[in-house]
Structures are given as C-alpha cells and as structure tokens.
Amino acid sequence: MPAKPARLAEILRQHGVESQLELLLLNRLERAGLPLGEAQVRGIPGRRFMFDRIWATERVAVDVNGATFVKGGHSTGLGIERDCEKACLAAIHGWKYLPVTKHMIEDGRAIRMIARALGVEVR
C-alpha cells in the first residue's frame, strides 16, 4: 500500500528533500551506493544561501536547479545573478560546488560528477 500524502511528506522532510528533483537525486545517490550527505545546509557563513545537499568532510556541495528551461527561478536574470554569487562564495569558502539539472540527474552525469568530487566509485 502506498504511503499516505502526509506520511510521504514527513519522510521527505526527514531526508531534507524539498522537491521532486531532490528526491530523484537522493534516489540515484542511494542506487549508486554513494553516501547521501546532509540536506539543506547553510555552508556560507553570514549568508542565507542553502545547499540542497552537502558532504561536509569532502567539502562537496550540490544544488539541484529545476525549471531551467521554463523560465523558472534559476533562468531569470535575477536568478542567474544569485546563482553566480552563490557559486563564487562557495568557491571562496572552499566548497566543490556542483550545480546540477534534471537532465544531468536523469542521464547519470550528476551522480558521476558527485562521485568524482567525493573521490568514490559508483557501483
């Protein structure tokens, strides 16, 4: 029997998943045998920027950029400006910052790049 919507929402919150794409990424990480990291973390001191998923020891941060082809938040002038600032600050603070898209998650590129950044093998 499928989980009821309220139960499913609680499961997603426990894993820090805030979107279908973040859930897809989490699923692909798990299927590849990669560590899941932590979700929704502020990795830049003094800023409100959140990374969708991090691996703190390895200093790897991933953001899932949804709605990239439909004029979503990441494809507007302001969104691009904000994402660029976040990427610059992540680099300044020593993060290997990996922004990924739906297509990258679906075709496996995101998982391969995360694995390389973590220095682990995909099973």
Disulfide bonds with the S-S distance in Angstrom:
none
